[in-house]
Amino acid sequence: MGMQVSGQQESQKKLHPQTMCPGFGAMRILTRMEDTRVCMVTDKGCMYGLTFVSQFYAAKKSVVSPELMNKQLTAGSLIENVRETLEVISQEKNVKLIAVLSLCISETIGISEDMLPKKVGNANVVLIRLPSYAIGSHPEAKDQVLAALLKRFSSSVDKKPKTLAVVGELFPLDAMAIGEVLQKLGVESVMFLPSQQFEDIVEAGSVSACAVLYPYYKQTAKWFEQKSIPVITGAPVGANATYEWIKKIGGALNLDSEHVESEAQDQKLQVKAVIEKFPLQGKVIIAGYEGNELPIVKLLLEAGADVPYASTSIEPSALTKDDETLFEMLGTSLQFRKHLEDDQRAIRKYMPDLVIGTTSLSDFVKSLAIPSVYYTNIISTRPLFFSRGAQMMLMMIQSLSQKKEVYKRLSDFFDFDKKI
């Protein structure tokens, strides 16, 4: 006789983790690097899916893979096939780096770096392991890749004064805004990581400090700390965090304290003016999987929104601790390593006015006549930092929060249509 599952047990099931394949995060970084090629060691299904993703994001370069069929796997010629593939890739012009990605399938997960050449022709070779059972989300795979490149290729050089590495994928306007503010502070050189330039990886150890914008760059932050390079956490999102971020930059780089204080106050007032101009009301839930959800939640809370629940696919760490403490104090329940079922329970519990979440969650939310939009397309395609980012975000969220009546009319219409 089959065992029955109670309603309470049923509601606690977690069957749908919310993240993409870790290989996707790795591809986002590697295919955007100039003079870099990817050798993917996996099966045809992964090869097809991840190649599609790389072209979807306009990488405009091929991904190469040795043919892994039953014949090769049973013959035990995997390493030989990979080496032959590396030789083919190295014949391309201007290739400086070949990243060998080992994904989840059992036949390839045990590849050892000792089995691969360190260099083929003029191209350096690096092995990056990305099994999904060991890396919980695709943003954390970005950290895995960047840390692997730094460990392998960054040289130990003397620190250059007043230089800063900024770690985190940036919308172009955000990169410009950060560069402008840092220049005003007296920072002489800024390196953005992940970078399109292989040379930036090599020279990363020469900076005086590192600002890690997103909390999933745990291994990268650890690498800088081991090099005795101060690591600044947080991001310039919202008035208070912007002030604190600028002050920490100034302290880490020993910049003129009065000048830093003046710029920090000025940027804080600019963001505060935007928040006062575009205040938020109502209940909003943030349920993304990009790993940059926590700064968004802080901005919404500062602007007056009620955020009873937020979720992310990354795991808690020392880089998330301050935000966890703040959210607990302000009444926001924060779910790490979230599943779709976690988010759905939160929606039923709080019945928000707006949800910015994953595609699968948005489908569920819209069926309840609640406005919902896809996190990645709405958040990650817009500037976020300083006053410009605050204005773009708050204007958009303010507008979306006013759509509840429209969704209600649509829901009523289709419910009526079903009855005919």
N, C-alpha and C positions, 0 to 999 in steps of 0.2 A: 504494500500500500504506500502511495506517495505521501510525503510529509507536507502538510499544509503550512502555509506561511501567513502569519497574522498580518493585519493591516499595518500595524506599527512597524513590524519587521520589513514589510514591503516598502514602506516610505523611507526607510533608512538605507536601502540599497544604493550603491554607487557604481554604476556600470559604465558611465560615459565621462572619462577624463577630458578636460577641455584644453587641448594643445595640439599643435601640428607636430609632424615628425621632426625630431631633432636635426635631421639632415637639412631641413628647410632653413633653420637658423644658420647653420654652417654655410650653406650655399649663399645666403643673403650677404655674408661677409666676403667669402672667397671669390665669388664670381664678379664682384664689384672692384676687386683689386686689379690694378693694371699689371701686365706682365706676369699674371698668375693663371694657372690652369688647374682644373680639378680632375683627378682620376678616381672615379667612384667604384669601389669594390663591393658589389652587392648583386642582387638578382635583377631580372629584367623588369619586374614590377616597380621596384624602388627607382631604378634607372629611368623608367618612363615618367613616373610621377614627379621626381625631383628635377628632371630636365625640363619638364613643362613649367614647373614653378620658376626656374631660373630664366626662362624666356618670357614668362608672364611679367617678371620684374625687370625686363629690358636689359639683361646682362649682356646680350649680344655676343656671346661666345659659347663655344661648344663645350659639353661635358663628355669626357671620354671614359670608357670602361672596357676592361678585358671581357671577352665573352665568357660568361659563367653559365654553362649548360651542364647537363649530367655528364657529358663526355669529359669535360675539363675537371669537374669536381671528383669524379670517380678515378680519374687517371692520376690525381695528386699533383697536377701541374699548375696549381693556382699561383704560386709565387713566381714561377717562370713566366706565366701569362702576364702578371702584373709588371714584371721587369721589362718584358717586350713592349708593353703599352707605354711605359715611361720613356723608353727609347724613341717611340713614335712621337710622343708629345714634345720631347726635347728638340725635335727637328724644326718645330715652329719658330718663327722669328721672335726675338725679344722675350723669350720665356725665362723668367728669373726664379720662379717658384712653382713647384708642382705639389699640390696637397693631395695625398692619398686618403680618401675617406673610407673607413671601414664601418659599415652599418650593422644591422641586427642579425643577419642570417648566420647560422651556426658555423657554416663552412668558412666564413671569412673573419669572424670576430676574433679569432686567435692569432691573427697576423702579428708578427713581431717586427719592431722597427729594425732589429738586427738583420732581418732577412732582406731588407730593402737597401739600395744604395743611398748614401747621403747626398750624392750629386750625380746627375746624368747630363753630360755636356756642360753647358753653362747654367743649368737649372738646379737649384737646391730642391731636395725632396724631404717632405715631412709627413709622417703618418699621424692621422687624427682619428681616434676611436669615438664613435657616436652611437653606442647601443641605447635604444630607447628605454630599456629597463634600468639603465644606470643614470640616465640624464632625464629628468622629469618634465622638461618643457623645451620648446624650441628657442626661447630667449636665452635659457641657460646654456644651450649649445653654442651660442655666439660667444659667451664667456669662455667655454671650453676651447674654442678655436683661437681666440685672441690670446689666451694664456699660453696655449701650446706654441704659438708663433713667437711670443715674447721669450719664453724659456729657451727656445731653440736658437733664435737668431739675434736677439738684442745683445749688443756688446756691452761690456763693462767700461764705461767711459766716465770722465770727470763731469760733475754736475755743472750745468750752465746756469748762472744766476738769473732770477726773474723769468724762468721758463715754466710752462705749465702743460701737462697732458690732460685733455678733456675726454673722458671715456663715455661713450653712448652714442647710438645712432641719432642723427640730428636732421630735422627739417631744415632746408637751406636757409630760410629766414632766421631760424634759431641760431645757426652757426654764425651768421653775420652779426646778430645781436650780441652774442657772447663775445665775439671778437672785438666789437666796438667798445663794450663795457670794460673788458680786460685791458684794452689799449689805453683807455682813460685812466685806469688804475696804475698804469706804469709797467704792465707785463710786457716783456720784450719779445717773447715768442710763444706761440700757442700751437700745440700739436693735437689734432683731433683723431681719436681712435674709436672704432676701427677705421683704418685709413685706406685710401685707394693706392697709396704709395708703399711699396715694400721697404723703401729706405726709412720711412717713419718707424716701422717695426724695429729696424736695426738701431735707430738712434733713440728709442724710447727711454732707455736707461739714463739719458743725459739730462732729463728735466729735473727741476728743483721741487716740484710738487705735482700731484695728480688729483684731479677732480672727477670722481665717479658719480655720474648723474643718475644711474638707475641701479636698483639694489640687487640685480641678478649677476652683476660682475664681481662675484666673490673671489674667484681664483685670480682674476686680473688684479684686483685690489691687493690680494695677498702677495702677488709677485712684486708689486711696487713697494709694499711694506718691507719685504725681505731685502730690497735694494736700499733700504733706509730712506726711501722717498715718502714724505708725508702724504697721506690720502685724505682728501676732503670729500665728505659724503653729502647727500642732499642735492637739491636743484633749485634754481631761481624761479620758483613757481609760487605765486601768491606774494603778498606784501612782506609778511614776516620772514618767510623762507628766503626771499630774494635778499633782504637785508643781511640775514645770517650767512648766506652763501658768500656774498661779497666780503664780509668781514673775515670769514675763514680763509678766503683766498689771500687777502691782504696779510693776515697773520702768518700763513704758511710760507709766503714768499718774502716776508720782511719788507713790505712796501710801506710808504709813508702813511702813518696811522691817521693823521688828520685828513689827508686827501682821500683815503679809503673810506673813512667815516662820512665825509661829505658826499661821495658818490653813492654809498650804500643808502644814506638817508634820501637822496634824490630819487634813486630807483624805487625805493620803498614807497615814497609819496606818489610816484607816477602809477604804480600798480594799485595803490589804495584808491586813487582817483578813479581808475577804471572800475574797480569793485563797487564803489559808491554809485557810479553811473549805471552799472548793469547788475544790480542786486538780484539774487535768486530767491525764489520761494518754492515751497512744495518739497516733495519727497523724491529723491533720485537714488537709483541703485547703479553702481559701476561694477561690471562683471566682465573684465577683459582677459586676454591671455597673452598680451604683448610684454608684460613685465614692468610697464611704466604706469600702472594704474594708481599707485600710491600718491604721486604728486598731483594727479588730477583730483583725487578725493580731497586732498588738503585745500586745493583751490576752491572747490565747491563749498566745503565747510566754511571757509573764510568769507565766501560771498553770501552766506546766509542759508544755503540749502540744508535740508535735513537728509543726511546720508546714513540710514540705519544699517546698511549692509554693503560691503564691497568684497570682491573676490579676485584672486589672481592665480595663475598656474605655477608661479615660482614658489620656492620653499622659504620659510622664515630663516633669517640669518642675522648676524651682527649688523648688517647694512639696513635691515628693516626694523631694528629694535626701537629707534626713536619714534618712527611712525606708528608702530604698534601701541606704544605708550600714549601717544597723542590721541589716536583713534579711540582707545579704551576710555580715556578721560572725556572725550566728546560724544560718546555713545554710539560709535560706529563699530559694528561687528565685522571683523576682518577674517576672511577664509583663505588660507593658503592651500596650494595643491587641490584646487576646487574641482568638483565634478558638476556635470549638468544638473544632477539631482539636488546638489547643495543650493544652486542658484534658484531652481524652481521652487524649492521649499521657502526660500527667502521671499520670492515674489508673492507666493500665496500668503505668507505671514504679514508682509508689510503693505502690499497693494500700492506700489509707488505711483507717482505721476509720470515718471519717465525712467526708462531703463536703457543704458548704453552697454551692450553685451555682445556675446558671440552670436553667430548666425543661428545656431540651433536654439539658443535661449530667446533670441528676438522673435522667432517663429512662435514659440510658446507664449510669449508676452503679448504679442499682437492678438492672439486668439482670445485674450482676456480683455480686449479693448483698451489696452494700455500702450501709449506711444513707446516705441523701441527702435533703436538704430544699431547698426553694426559698429562695434568699437573701432576696429582697425581702419575702416574707411573714413570714419568720422573724426577720430582722435589723432591717429598716427599720420594723417595727411595734412595736418595743420600745425602752425607754430604754437608753442606752448609756453615759452619762457618770457620773463620780464613783462612789461605792460602791453606790448604788442600781442604776445601770446595770450595773456589774460583776456584782452578785449575780444579776440577771435573766439576763444572758448566760451566765454560767458554770454556773448551775443548769440552764439549758436544754441547753447543749452537753454537760454532764456526763451528763445523761439520754439524749440522743441517741446519745452514744458507746457506750452500753451496749446498743444495739439490734442489734448485728451478728448475734447468734445467732438473733434473730427473723427477720431478713432471709434468713439462711441456710436456715432451716426453710421459709420461704415459697418460696424459689428451688427447693429440693429438691422441694417438693410439686408445683409447676407443671411442673418437668422430668419428674417421674414421670407427671403427668397427660398430658403430650404423648406419652408412650411407649405409653399404653393404646390 
